[in-house]
Amino acid sequence: MMPVPTIYLIDDDRAVSHALEAVGNLLRLPVLTFSSAESFLKFDFANAVGCLIVDIKLPGMNGLELKAALRERSCELPVIIISGHADVPLAVEAMRRGALTVLEKPFPLDQLTPHIRHAIELDRTRRELSQQRQLARDRMATLTPREREVLALIAQGKTNKEM
């Protein structure tokens, strides 16, 4: 059974946090809020499922630095960047670093919901693919050396007679 997707919100503005918690309620998704990138990094996100909504300007480590730190820790949660200070170079840099989108505050909450749904679906798809790859690796590990040799020949397009 898959865990329930969660919206992980990292923003130091309580008004924004309350508003985005309301979006989570509308989507029937739990929302965990953190006031800084450092507090999120202390959280055990190894098996986290869902998406991140990260303010670009945070006390201490900013949103782009957090994205880099998460990549170093192999955290592949999709990231939505929000900012009251968005500009084109910032948006380009955020997207280059793997953010799904950049939304400039203030934004209508109904503008955010499709991005959250997309991020949750993307996370689900990534996890399914990861599980399929692990299953294939597990199956490959059970093959005998001769079976691996035959499999390699099949992958090269050899016929039964050639093998």
Secondary structure, DSSP 8 states (H G I E B T S, - for coil): -----EEEEE-S-HHHHHHHHHHHHHTT--EEEESSHHHHHHS--TT--EEEEEESS-SSS-HHHHHHHHHHTT----EEEEESS--HHHHHHHHHTT-SEEEESS--HHHHHHHHHHHHHHHHHHHHHHHHHHHHHHHHHTS-HHHHHHHHHHHTT--TTT-
